[in-house]
């Protein structure tokens, strides 16, 4: 008897949650819109794949210049002066 009451309680809770979910989907969509929990993806920024690849190549070239400059600085030598030692 006790397990039957537990099962009925769980099924009731699930039915209420499903009803609330359905109500939110219906009430939250404008007229004529498709009822779907998944929203449509919209790309922002660069449009086509070729344009994205050109942008990536340009960013890689800029990164390469930056790394080259950093390598030159390291090869020239870096001096480090420690004014105070941290306490242990």
KAPEWO-V838354 format. One record per pair of residues at least 4 apart in sequence whose ideal C-beta (glycine too) atoms are under 8 Angstrom apart, sorted by the first residue. I is the first residue (numbers start at 0). J is the second residue. Records with the same first field share a line. If there is no record, write none. Layout:
# KAPEWO-V838354
I=J + J
This chain:
# KAPEWO-V838354
0=4
1=5
2=6
3=7
4=8
5=9
6=10
7=11
8=12
9=13
10=14
11=15
12=16
13=17
14=18
15=19
16=20
17=21
18=22
19=23
20=24
21=25
22=26
23=27
24=28 + 34 + 36
25=34
28=32 + 33 + 34
42=46
45=50 + 51 + 54
46=50
47=51
48=52
49=53
50=54
51=55
52=56
53=57
54=58
55=59
56=60
57=61
58=62
59=63
60=64
61=65
62=66
63=67
64=68
65=69
66=70
67=71
68=72
69=73
70=74
71=75
72=77
73=77
